[in-house]
Amino acid sequence: MNKQLEVPQPVLTEEQMEQINFTLIEAVHTNKQVYLTYYKNGQRITETGFIQFVDSLGNLFIFIDEVFELKNKMRLVS
C-alpha cells in the first residue's frame, strides 16, 4: 500500500539549487520561519521551523523544527 503512495524524487536544476541556497542564507540572517519540503523514503515531507546554520560549500544546513524544536542536519542534493 505504501508503494502506491510513493512519489518520484524531484531533480533540481542548478538555478533551483542556487535559489534554495539564497533562501536558506536569508532565513538564517533574518531568523525568518520557513516551510521546508524534503524528499524521504518516497514521500515529500513538509515541516515548519527555522534555519540555524548554512554551509553553502558543503550543501549542509541545520533546521530546527517548530513542533519538537529538534535540530536536524540536512543536505541539499540536486
Legacy VTK file of the C-alpha trace (Angstrom):
# vtk DataFile Version 3.0
C-alpha trace
ASCII
DATASET POLYDATA
POINTS 78 float
0.000 0.000 0.000
2.821 2.443 0.852
4.440 1.776 -2.539
1.327 3.194 -4.236
1.691 6.451 -2.314
5.335 6.967 -3.299
6.235 9.919 -5.499
9.342 10.176 -7.680
12.290 12.086 -6.252
12.412 15.558 -7.799
15.525 16.588 -9.712
16.625 20.174 -9.069
18.290 22.395 -11.629
21.388 24.406 -10.790
19.229 27.558 -10.734
16.799 25.988 -8.261
19.704 24.922 -6.032
21.069 28.488 -6.056
17.644 29.898 -5.160
17.257 27.434 -2.285
20.735 28.314 -1.017
19.896 32.039 -1.151
16.621 31.452 0.718
18.372 29.405 3.416
21.031 32.069 3.985
18.391 34.816 4.091
16.364 32.794 6.624
19.421 32.491 8.891
20.175 36.209 8.839
16.584 37.327 9.387
15.599 34.469 11.749
12.627 34.014 9.454
10.388 30.976 9.809
10.434 28.742 6.723
8.402 25.907 5.292
10.774 23.116 4.353
9.672 20.393 1.960
12.043 17.488 1.503
12.005 14.035 -0.026
12.431 10.949 2.153
11.572 7.294 1.532
9.362 8.013 -1.470
7.415 10.835 0.152
7.525 14.610 0.268
7.523 15.859 3.846
6.826 19.478 4.818
7.849 20.952 8.154
7.867 24.436 9.629
10.803 25.835 11.543
13.972 27.884 11.493
17.330 27.554 9.776
20.121 27.767 12.345
23.216 27.279 10.175
24.096 27.020 6.470
27.290 25.610 4.973
26.841 26.545 1.324
30.102 24.872 0.282
29.113 21.553 1.800
25.421 21.924 0.858
24.530 21.321 4.502
22.200 23.189 6.820
20.740 22.784 10.290
16.965 23.047 10.589
15.111 23.360 13.907
11.541 22.141 13.537
8.806 24.186 15.149
6.890 21.332 16.769
9.565 19.437 18.702
12.372 22.007 18.468
14.745 19.270 17.334
17.889 20.037 15.357
18.059 18.237 12.027
21.142 18.226 9.795
20.090 18.197 6.170
21.924 18.102 2.861
20.966 19.712 -0.402
21.138 17.178 -3.204
20.422 18.067 -6.822
LINES 1 79
78 0 1 2 3 4 5 6 7 8 9 10 11 12 13 14 15 16 17 18 19 20 21 22 23 24 25 26 27 28 29 30 31 32 33 34 35 36 37 38 39 40 41 42 43 44 45 46 47 48 49 50 51 52 53 54 55 56 57 58 59 60 61 62 63 64 65 66 67 68 69 70 71 72 73 74 75 76 77
